[in-house]
């Protein structure tokens, strides 16, 4: 058994923002606010270490209870109330708070300390029996849900029935005596369900609540959230125990949440929502639609003013946009929480850029602050306005613009349906009355989220923004019946499967699938990107197989093409038959003729790309996949031949016989090309060695295109890349043949075009023998998809559906290695190849063109091992620019701290 | 252009055995014999450097002709004849001779220097016009074949026609005037074919012949031979020019070849064959059947005695068995060649052991001398005598026991047929009247070779011994008509496709497929093996999946099982249905039931193996292949379902519908298990993680078997091996579960059995993270088959037929990496894994269980990187013991030479 020697409880006065790991974010910042002299109700925090001890030993550390008692006594003194005292009862809130903010994921209990006796005291103190009984009602419900594991819904049903019997709608309309009856029913439910009475002793309530928070660290919702956010399960949560203040003591009370700037747009103006005569949970739960904070200025200018100053003070103090929770108790402001605010990509960019202008942070700080993954939102498609105009479509409803970006998809009403439909290849929108934590997996599978209730800080809005999913929330014109599977707007009814388009930037909802278009890198975004370019040393190229993608990437700041896959061009409908002829013929002349036809179209493809790239380097990979990818399906042919054989036997006839012969010949040809493990078979350079005509044709097409474009006055920098090399001899053989072709074509035209021959490093052996390979290769490009496949021995197609997802869930792997480079295995090969390759060829240009080239963590690794550039899909180019800049800044900071001997 | 400054021609007096690389083996040893004062006709050698110059420049070095002239003049002086002198003409032989002996592969010209005028001188000098014209006939034919590229067969036809017209059979029966006519016809054929007269000028003849030898270095036969023997194409050949001595000047003349010991059995007795009145080519070509050398003792005791002394002298000098060529000219012995003799595996072993006894070499020398690959012959199956007796089979004919070992196969008459049939999976015997170099590829594809003509030094015999293929030669009772495809023995006719059994150890031929059985390691073989065990430090284990193989391996000296594949046990007919049930069911209870059934049989399997291994370690690999390997063929099911669907549509009926349903369900299940790249899919440890029941069952079966065998008083050392680990977490997860099973089973029985859990290192990532993996693995076993597949990115099944053979032919790869470990790529991973694994777990046991464990070159590498053992198939255990000893001796020699500062 572990032992804990450290101090387990800290009063807020003893805490500060640097103690995050020990006290959680909430506790550390409550401490910091206390230190700043802000109006924080007194309280204390139980450390994450106590939680870790609990997780390991399934019991609280011995010393804990004593420490809590001491801290509680200090709190009693400050508020001049006593815990469990019927006369002046002290009530507390118990809240979890991990080092990393996990909104909506952990559980909270308010009004703890209430029982029949203290309730009387509360009635006396507040002079409001309705308030006191309502507080008790909430407490029993929350406590029973969190601690006693009795679903909230069962209590809500009792309360709803009571309201219905009374004929009232609002909670506040229920008189005290009815609330007392409801509370009695609640306690009866507890007794019936658990076989024991609801605990009345405040100390018992408190210790049970603390344990429940510890337990809740490992509940399923928390685990799912942590998995999605990459948060370690080992951290544990702190517990904050704080004297209650009440926002629901009357109309001079209230509660709210606010951001010091708009978390959606980034606008520099206090932004938030509040409700008068309500407790905190009423705002975030979306039960009542809250009021914009601006109205508080009218309603209570003094409080508003005070709050503005607090916000400003905190922003200056934390140098960042802050997310605040406050309560007004009888006209007095209390700060209940502050934390760095979550924000959309657009807001992150705007705030970062504006804060530099305000002198709040530096450019480097701005660049380091924006999460690369958030940019993805800015690169989300938006509605193509001309398509909308052309179609004459207008919005059927408008809700809150809760998470920006447009999304098109079919309606689904249930999270599980979203997951299933997505797995079946459908794009869906999750449409809910409101969402709750049980819907998160469905939100992650949806293109966008639409809710009828809840504000911009509702669950749906917060989660959607966090994950960069477009969201329209609180769209009150919608009448959603999830059970029936209908969404009614006015007199029209929509069903599951119908298409909608959401605009999370404006809040508009369209009953049609509109065309979307990508975003531009302009304004603040452009500014931030230009700062990134000042800091980063890693080049950013793009993977593009056609002029359209190339142009998009250039618009996003790509500095060249790192991977142009030539075989995609073969799949186009007009070319596939020629490619098949080329593969299937045994006649050398027929093959030559097919290649000649392909050369013409390939040359045109390359011309288009070279024109767009306008002098930037273009790395073209020669044909890579096995030839059978271009042939008809083996399975279909087996079926056809079997059918035709039966038909020939039963019916006979010349036509059937002839067709059978043809299909049999085709089947034989397909069979010949078939492989047990095509990923590791006859492809890449192997194909080029066994069938050199194809790559010679491609080289001619590349060089002829280059000549033509050059003759039109545009610079061209082709880099011809030979894939799947595992042995230096493969490279030297093919390179020798192709260089001859290139020289011949150039000599014939009498034009000089600079060109390079290089290779992919995607076979482990290529990395292991990089020193040899670099003697022939003028550049390396890491094909980390295949390199990962072979280093792990994973066929991605098989591994992902069959075991890789389970591996990540079971923590066998920390991450899917096809998404983030496995630094210790695959990365070791990469590092070694760069080092040894450059030893053999100083200054050898090294890049990466696997999908990892667009993953921020992998980009940081690429910076670390000294790659010259990363190449990624056009839409990830800005992300890569930012990630590259952050990597450079981080490395610089590391060097600086090393230099200063830290 | 390269230049050559060195001396290009060496007289035999200037040469010695150490100049092999420069003068070729033949030239160096002719020099050595000359230095020893043995009777060698004078001559000189043109260096291999001249040949290399020729290969590079397609022209002889300028200085060469001058040097030849000087050397020729010296020769003329010694023999008191002159080149081109009509009165006392000097005739010479021109022979190639590379540094490494290449029997029958390079071309020879005898009697060079003859023309109309010198012929008259030869007639006068020999007093034998028939002899002189016959010499001219041979010269014209050889020269035309080698230099002028006119096939020998066209000349032979002219000669055969002439003999037929004369009604004679033997060449010696053709009178001089007819030979003159034949020579005229020969010259006419040359003139007609080449458009110019046959060269008469001896100097022209000589220079053309030298060039032809240089050219012949790159002829196809030579290339094929070199490829098979792993000889570098870059070495080049020397050319030996030597004064002719004649074995065909009359009955006091003769020629022969001999070995100082029997190359087939190793017996220490002069062994050879000769022909009186013949030239050397007559002996080796198999035209006349030569006489055993023993008869020379009777016919010419003085010469025999002299020759015996020469043989003894040479053996003492070279410390090895020598292969000699000699000619007797008018009662005088001349030595034409000596070289270390090729030998069978049996002979190599016996000679090595006996020479130690004779004090000629040391034990270490004996061990180092025997080529590991040769042992394969000793391990060749022999005829199972009881099967032969039971079947009452007797030999249909008996020939010469030309290459030991027994072979069973179907008759083929043509080399190409042998290749084609082998490719089709047939075992064949190549049956020929006699073989020639054009048959080599067919011999390599055959289980054995049978010829009707030729002695033990005939082409068939020499080549078969060289490659370790059983051979019966000179089986004169056979009448073979290759064109008709028949072999007649007595009154029975055999056709292509009929079965024969050959016994190359006795010379017997049986007209039936007899059962074969393996050899034993006894006698000299046993002695040599015991010496190996004294020197080697590398352990030798075996790959065995059943008690039979395990027993065989123990008999061959295996020290344990390095790889016991458990899945092979699943393929047995009585088990496969249970395995299929286990895979296909979705019902957990049904699966448990199937596993329970399998556990019983697996336990019995393991008991059998543990009993045989009697306390030696047994490494058992848990299930490795993907489950679909146990299911019916997808293709067959597609066909069946397609047929049944049609039948159901056309005919209908309950039975068809039901069958269709069943097959469709099965197809769906098979489809579910199907993978794009099964080699890299759901198998090995991945399967164990996703479906732990299977390996838990296996672990239970292993431990229960171990307990039972231990209770019977036999020690057991199970080493449970988890395959396909790529990440430490995979290993720790599965190992954790299985250790628990093992402990439970042992606790239940109350028995202690030592056991280990280890892993295969076969995924590149496992090697790269060996330091982590070694923290969990108690041993490593390199699965170099998969490790090679993944490091190269080769699927062996696809690569070998599609490009790997071409890669080796085209020299893209030096060797097939599945046969010999790729030291720089795969080997680097292995070295790294051993080093880093042992850093994490000092003394970590490391072995290899891939096929490379039986390859001598790979074994040497395994020694070098410090493996503890190699594991190979039972029949390769002795080879591995020898290779391991040689590796240890070589390393010791290396250390010694380093220590002495060499």
Contacts between the chains, C-beta under 8 A, distances in Angstrom:
chain1	res1	chain2	res2	distance
A	635	B	638	5.9
A	638	B	635	5.9
A	638	B	638	5.0
A	638	B	639	6.1
A	638	B	642	7.5
A	639	B	638	6.1
A	639	B	639	8.0
A	639	B	642	4.7
A	642	B	638	7.5
A	642	B	639	4.7
A	642	B	642	4.2
A	642	B	643	5.9
A	643	B	642	5.9
A	643	B	646	6.3
A	646	B	643	6.2
A	646	B	646	5.5
A	675	B	795	6.7
A	675	B	797	7.7
A	675	B	798	4.3
A	675	B	802	7.7
A	676	B	678	7.0
A	676	B	679	7.0
A	676	B	795	5.8
A	676	B	797	4.3
A	676	B	798	5.7
A	677	B	677	4.3
A	677	B	678	6.7
A	677	B	679	4.5
A	677	B	680	6.8
A	677	B	795	3.5
A	677	B	797	7.0
A	677	B	798	6.1
A	678	B	676	7.0
A	678	B	677	6.7
A	678	B	795	7.9
A	678	B	798	7.4
A	679	B	676	7.1
A	679	B	677	4.5
A	679	B	680	6.9
A	679	B	795	7.5
A	680	B	677	6.8
A	680	B	679	6.9
A	680	B	680	7.4
A	680	B	789	6.6
A	680	B	790	8.0
A	680	B	793	5.1
A	680	B	794	5.7
A	680	B	795	3.8
A	680	B	798	6.9
A	680	B	799	7.5
A	681	B	795	5.2
A	681	B	798	3.5
A	681	B	799	6.7
A	681	B	802	6.5
A	682	B	798	6.4
A	682	B	799	7.8
A	682	B	802	4.5
A	682	B	803	5.8
A	686	B	799	7.9
A	686	B	802	7.7
A	686	B	803	5.0
A	689	B	803	6.9
A	689	B	806	7.5
A	689	B	807	7.5
A	689	B	810	7.4
A	689	B	812	6.7
A	690	B	802	7.3
A	690	B	803	5.3
A	690	B	806	6.4
A	724	B	793	6.6
A	726	B	791	7.9
A	726	B	792	5.0
A	726	B	793	5.8
A	726	B	794	7.8
A	726	B	825	7.5
A	727	B	792	7.9
A	727	B	812	6.6
A	727	B	813	6.4
A	727	B	825	7.8
A	729	B	811	7.2
A	729	B	812	4.5
A	729	B	813	7.0
A	730	B	812	5.8
A	733	B	810	7.5
A	733	B	812	6.2
A	762	B	793	7.7
A	763	B	791	7.7
A	763	B	792	6.5
A	763	B	793	4.2
A	764	B	764	4.4
A	764	B	790	6.6
A	764	B	791	4.8
A	764	B	792	8.0
A	764	B	793	7.4
A	764	B	825	7.7
A	764	B	829	7.6
A	765	B	791	4.9
A	765	B	792	5.3
A	765	B	793	7.4
A	765	B	822	7.4
A	765	B	825	3.9
A	765	B	826	7.4
A	768	B	791	7.2
A	768	B	824	7.4
A	768	B	825	5.0
A	768	B	828	5.1
A	768	B	829	6.8
A	769	B	824	5.8
A	769	B	825	5.7
A	772	B	824	7.9
A	786	B	793	7.2
A	789	B	680	6.6
A	790	B	680	7.9
A	790	B	764	6.6
A	790	B	790	5.1
A	790	B	791	7.6
A	790	B	793	5.1
A	791	B	726	7.9
A	791	B	763	7.7
A	791	B	764	4.7
A	791	B	765	4.9
A	791	B	768	7.2
A	791	B	790	7.6
A	792	B	726	5.0
A	792	B	727	7.9
A	792	B	763	6.6
A	792	B	764	8.0
A	792	B	765	5.3
A	793	B	680	5.1
A	793	B	724	6.6
A	793	B	726	5.8
A	793	B	762	7.7
A	793	B	763	4.3
A	793	B	764	7.4
A	793	B	765	7.4
A	793	B	786	7.2
A	793	B	790	5.1
A	794	B	680	5.7
A	794	B	726	7.8
A	795	B	675	6.7
A	795	B	676	5.8
A	795	B	677	3.5
A	795	B	678	7.9
A	795	B	679	7.5
A	795	B	680	3.8
A	795	B	681	5.2
A	797	B	675	7.7
A	797	B	676	4.3
A	797	B	677	7.0
A	798	B	675	4.3
A	798	B	676	5.7
A	798	B	677	6.1
A	798	B	678	7.4
A	798	B	680	6.9
A	798	B	681	3.6
A	798	B	682	6.4
A	799	B	680	7.4
A	799	B	681	6.7
A	799	B	682	7.7
A	799	B	686	7.9
A	802	B	675	7.6
A	802	B	681	6.5
A	802	B	682	4.4
A	802	B	686	7.7
A	802	B	690	7.3
A	803	B	682	5.8
A	803	B	686	5.0
A	803	B	689	6.9
A	803	B	690	5.4
A	806	B	689	7.6
A	806	B	690	6.5
A	807	B	689	7.5
A	810	B	689	7.4
A	810	B	733	7.5
A	811	B	729	7.1
A	812	B	689	6.7
A	812	B	727	6.6
A	812	B	729	4.5
A	812	B	730	5.8
A	812	B	733	6.2
A	813	B	727	6.4
A	813	B	729	7.0
A	822	B	765	7.4
A	824	B	768	7.4
A	824	B	769	5.9
A	824	B	772	7.9
A	825	B	726	7.5
A	825	B	727	7.9
A	825	B	764	7.6
A	825	B	765	3.9
A	825	B	768	5.0
A	825	B	769	5.7
A	826	B	765	7.4
A	828	B	768	5.1
A	829	B	764	7.6
A	829	B	768	6.8
